[in-house]
Amino acid sequence: MNVLMFSPSYDLAGGAVIAANRLFHGLLKEGVDVKMLTGKSSFENERVNVLTHNLTGEKILSRFTTAMGLNYIHYYSSFRIPGHPFFKSADILNFHTIHSGYFNYLALPKLTQLKPAVYTLHDAWSFTGHCGVSFDCERWKKGCGSCPYPDNYPPIKRDSTALEWKLKNRTYKRSRLTFVTPSRWLASLAKQSMIGEYDIHTIPYGLDTDIFEPLDPEQCRRALGVPSGKKVLLFGAMGLTERGKGGDLLVKALSKIPAALKKELVLLTLGQADEILKNTIDLPIINLGYVSGDRMKAIALSAADLFIFPTRSDNHPCIVQESLACGTPIVSFNHTGVPELVREGVTGYLAKPEDADDFLARILQLLEEDELRAQMKKNCRTIALNEYQLGISAKRYQELFSSILKQN
């Protein structure tokens, strides 16, 4: 079996890219001959090629298509992919995040008429008129138009969401595609959408549980400069301003921590959130910056008593899986795909959506329950080993690829 994956980057940045890269290496470990075409790579790998573009021509065309509110359809070089050696030798294709500035979804019919394909969804973009996260909007069920969130990623300059919805729908009807979602929640949305008539499978992300494992908390805290005797909260995000990440909910919650308790806590942060937090909450903060190395993330997660995750829009977040594998309980909100990972009373607590006070109450409750938190740590690790090991995910993809090839 020869698999050709498509992903926006081979560099480790962003949950969807990380998940795709892990699958790539997981398939290799299972003996699958897998290669990747990507939009970006800083690493040399004979199995990874960066897609070439007609930069001048596509840039000129993008002035018109972007102004029309249609993203990515200016990449006409995508229609030339069948000439690439990786494509010629492939038996089956696997697409990941085709809306990150490297691929034209209108090329799907041409590519998939030549090779069957699995399209792994990491958000809702594939069945909306432009956005990856629609929040409370359900216009994608009927055809979009009159978009209430034109600035949601990827943003649009003009509301052509009804047209893009039709273009996607027409594209899929002319393509040979099987869909995969990492969460049952995203699958449930997909089944209500334009792709509901297609085969939709759910295969959770996988990760290396030998890298993400529980480490000695005290050693990790010393390595990170955390004072002894403190309870540690960990929060990770690229920033607090993106609505979907729930930074405003985090600030509201942490600003209400009782003054006496603040003396006992330290907040570890990953990403670029420390400046805003320093100006709004009176709590000791140790910012680790952007951490790309898996082992360093495992150290940070192992140092924490709790991982706090105030998201509004995540599908199957890699960082929550990583927290489970490191044996760190999580407090988050009861919506989207999060409850499939944060299981109430088992691997953490779930607050009422949009309720910062309940979010804080759940954090404080779990900080006080030492025995329950210790049991949750064991539960987290057990579930990670039983359900989210990379080999499990890779084998399920391998089985899906094999079944599709037998039908073609």
Residue pairs with C-beta under 8 A, 6 or more apart in sequence:
1 32
1 33
1 91
1 92
1 398
1 401
1 402
1 405
2 33
2 34
2 35
2 89
2 90
2 91
2 92
3 27
3 32
3 33
3 34
3 35
3 90
3 91
3 92
3 93
3 94
3 401
4 34
4 35
4 36
4 37
4 86
4 87
4 90
4 92
4 93
4 94
4 115
5 20
5 23
5 24
5 34
5 35
5 36
5 37
5 93
5 94
5 95
5 96
6 36
6 37
6 38
6 93
6 94
6 95
6 96
6 98
6 103
7 17
7 20
7 21
7 24
7 36
7 38
7 39
7 96
7 97
8 16
8 17
8 38
8 39
8 40
8 96
8 97
8 100
8 101
8 102
8 103
9 17
9 38
9 39
9 40
9 41
9 100
10 21
10 36
10 38
10 40
10 41
10 42
10 43
10 45
10 48
11 17
11 40
11 41
11 42
11 43
12 18
12 21
12 292
13 292
15 122
15 314
15 317
15 318
15 319
16 96
16 97
16 122
16 123
17 96
17 97
18 318
19 96
19 122
19 182
19 205
19 316
19 318
20 96
20 97
20 120
22 205
22 206
22 207
22 208
22 390
22 393
23 205
23 206
23 390
23 393
23 394
23 397
24 34
24 36
25 390
26 206
26 390
26 391
26 393
26 394
26 397
27 34
27 394
27 397
27 398
28 34
28 47
29 390
29 391
29 394
30 391
30 394
30 395
30 398
32 394
32 398
32 401
34 47
35 47
35 48
35 49
35 86
35 89
35 90
36 47
36 48
36 49
36 86
37 49
37 50
37 51
37 81
37 84
37 86
37 87
38 48
38 49
38 50
38 51
38 102
39 50
39 51
39 100
39 101
39 102
39 103
40 50
40 102
41 48
41 50
49 84
49 86
51 77
51 78
51 81
51 102
51 103
52 77
53 75
53 77
54 76
54 77
57 76
58 74
58 75
58 76
58 77
59 74
61 74
61 76
62 74
64 74
65 71
65 73
65 74
66 74
66 157
67 157
67 158
68 158
68 160
69 130
69 156
69 157
69 158
69 159
69 160
69 161
69 163
69 164
70 160
70 163
70 164
70 167
71 99
71 130
71 154
71 156
72 98
72 99
72 101
72 103
72 104
72 105
72 154
73 104
73 105
73 106
73 167
74 104
75 102
75 103
75 104
76 104
77 104
78 103
78 104
78 106
78 107
78 111
79 104
79 107
79 110
81 87
81 107
81 111
82 88
82 110
82 111
82 114
87 93
87 111
87 114
87 115
90 115
91 115
91 401
91 405
92 115
92 116
92 117
92 118
92 401
92 404
92 405
93 111
93 112
93 115
93 116
93 117
93 118
94 117
94 118
94 119
94 120
94 397
94 401
95 103
95 108
95 117
95 118
95 119
95 120
96 120
96 122
97 122
98 105
98 119
99 105
99 125
99 132
99 154
105 167
105 168
105 171
106 167
106 171
108 117
108 171
108 172
108 174
108 175
108 177
109 171
109 174
109 175
111 117
112 175
112 176
112 177
113 174
113 175
113 176
116 176
116 178
116 404
116 405
116 408
117 175
117 176
117 177
117 178
118 177
118 178
118 179
118 180
118 397
118 400
118 401
118 404
119 126
119 177
119 178
119 179
119 180
120 179
120 180
120 181
120 182
121 179
121 180
121 181
121 182
121 186
121 190
122 182
122 315
123 132
123 133
123 186
123 315
124 131
124 132
124 133
124 134
124 140
124 186
124 189
124 193
125 131
125 132
125 154
126 168
126 179
126 190
126 195
127 140
127 168
127 189
127 190
127 193
127 194
127 195
128 134
128 140
128 144
128 161
128 165
129 139
129 140
129 143
129 144
129 145
129 147
129 160
129 161
129 162
129 163
129 164
129 165
130 144
130 147
130 150
130 152
130 154
130 156
130 160
130 161
130 164
131 147
131 149
131 152
131 153
131 154
132 152
132 153
132 154
133 152
133 153
133 244
133 313
134 140
134 149
134 152
135 149
135 152
135 243
135 244
135 312
135 313
137 147
137 148
137 149
139 145
139 146
139 147
139 148
139 161
140 165
140 193
140 194
141 192
141 193
143 162
143 165
143 166
144 161
144 162
144 164
144 165
145 159
145 161
145 162
145 165
146 159
146 161
147 156
147 159
147 161
150 156
150 159
165 194
168 194
169 194
172 194
172 195
172 198
176 408
177 195
177 198
178 198
178 199
178 201
178 400
178 404
179 190
179 195
179 198
179 199
179 200
179 201
180 200
180 201
180 202
180 203
180 397
180 400
181 187
181 190
181 200
181 201
181 202
181 203
181 315
182 202
182 203
182 204
182 205
182 315
182 316
182 337
183 202
183 204
183 315
183 316
183 336
183 337
183 340
184 202
184 337
184 340
185 315
185 336
185 337
185 340
186 315
186 316
186 337
187 200
187 201
187 202
190 196
190 200
191 200
201 400
203 393
203 396
203 397
203 400
204 316
204 321
204 340
204 387
204 388
204 393
205 316
205 318
205 321
205 388
205 393
206 388
206 389
206 390
206 391
206 392
206 393
206 394
207 318
207 321
207 322
207 325
207 384
207 388
207 389
207 390
208 294
208 390
209 325
209 384
209 385
209 388
209 389
209 390
211 294
211 295
211 298
212 294
212 297
212 298
212 301
212 321
212 322
212 325
212 326
212 384
213 298
213 325
213 326
213 327
213 381
214 302
214 326
214 327
214 377
214 381
215 298
215 299
215 302
215 326
216 302
217 302
217 303
218 228
220 299
220 300
220 302
220 303
221 228
221 230
221 232
221 303
222 228
223 299
223 303
224 268
224 286
224 288
224 299
224 300
224 303
225 286
226 232
226 266
226 268
226 286
226 303
227 266
227 284
229 264
230 264
230 265
230 266
230 284
231 264
231 265
231 266
231 305
231 367
232 265
232 266
232 267
232 268
232 303
232 304
232 305
232 306
233 265
233 266
233 267
233 268
233 304
233 305
233 306
233 307
233 308
233 363
234 267
234 268
234 269
234 270
234 300
234 301
234 303
234 304
234 306
234 307
234 308
234 328
235 250
235 267
235 268
235 269
235 270
235 273
235 307
235 308
235 309
235 310
236 269
236 270
236 271
236 300
236 307
236 319
237 245
237 247
237 270
237 271
237 273
238 245
238 271
238 272
238 290
239 245
239 247
239 271
239 272
239 273
239 276
240 247
240 248
240 250
240 251
240 273
240 276
240 277
241 247
241 276
243 312
243 313
244 311
244 312
244 313
244 314
245 310
245 311
245 312
245 313
246 310
246 311
246 312
246 333
247 273
247 276
247 310
249 310
249 312
249 333
249 354
249 356
249 359
250 277
250 308
250 310
250 356
250 359
251 276
251 277
251 280
251 281
252 356
252 357
253 310
253 356
253 357
253 359
253 360
253 363
254 267
254 277
254 281
254 283
254 360
255 280
255 281
255 282
256 356
256 357
256 360
257 265
257 281
257 283
257 360
257 364
259 282
261 364
262 282
262 283
262 284
265 283
265 284
266 283
266 284
266 285
266 286
267 277
267 281
267 283
267 284
267 285
267 286
268 285
268 286
268 287
268 288
268 300
268 303
268 304
269 277
269 285
269 286
269 287
269 288
270 288
270 289
270 290
270 291
270 297
270 300
271 289
271 290
272 289
272 290
273 287
274 285
274 287
277 283
277 285
278 285
288 296
288 300
291 297
291 300
294 322
297 319
297 322
298 322
298 325
298 326
301 307
301 322
301 323
301 326
301 328
302 326
302 327
302 328
304 328
305 328
305 329
305 367
305 373
306 328
306 329
306 330
306 331
306 348
306 363
306 366
306 367
306 373
307 319
307 320
307 323
307 328
307 329
307 330
307 331
308 330
308 331
308 332
308 359
308 363
309 317
309 319
309 320
309 330
309 331
309 332
309 338
309 342
310 332
310 333
310 359
311 317
311 332
311 333
311 336
311 338
312 333
312 335
312 336
312 353
312 354
313 336
314 320
314 336
314 337
314 338
315 336
315 337
316 337
316 340
316 341
317 337
317 338
317 341
320 330
320 332
320 338
320 341
320 342
321 341
321 384
321 388
323 329
323 330
323 380
324 330
324 341
324 347
324 380
324 381
324 383
324 384
324 388
325 380
325 381
325 384
325 385
325 388
326 380
326 381
327 377
327 378
327 380
327 381
328 377
328 380
329 347
329 348
329 349
329 366
329 373
329 376
329 377
329 380
330 341
330 342
330 347
330 348
330 380
331 342
331 348
331 349
331 350
331 351
331 359
331 362
331 363
331 366
332 338
332 342
332 348
332 350
332 351
333 350
333 351
333 352
333 353
333 354
333 355
333 359
334 344
334 350
334 351
334 352
334 353
335 353
338 350
339 350
341 347
342 348
342 349
342 350
343 379
343 383
344 350
346 376
346 379
346 383
347 376
347 379
347 380
347 383
348 366
348 376
348 380
349 362
349 363
349 365
349 366
350 362
351 358
351 359
351 361
351 362
352 358
366 372
366 373
366 376
367 373
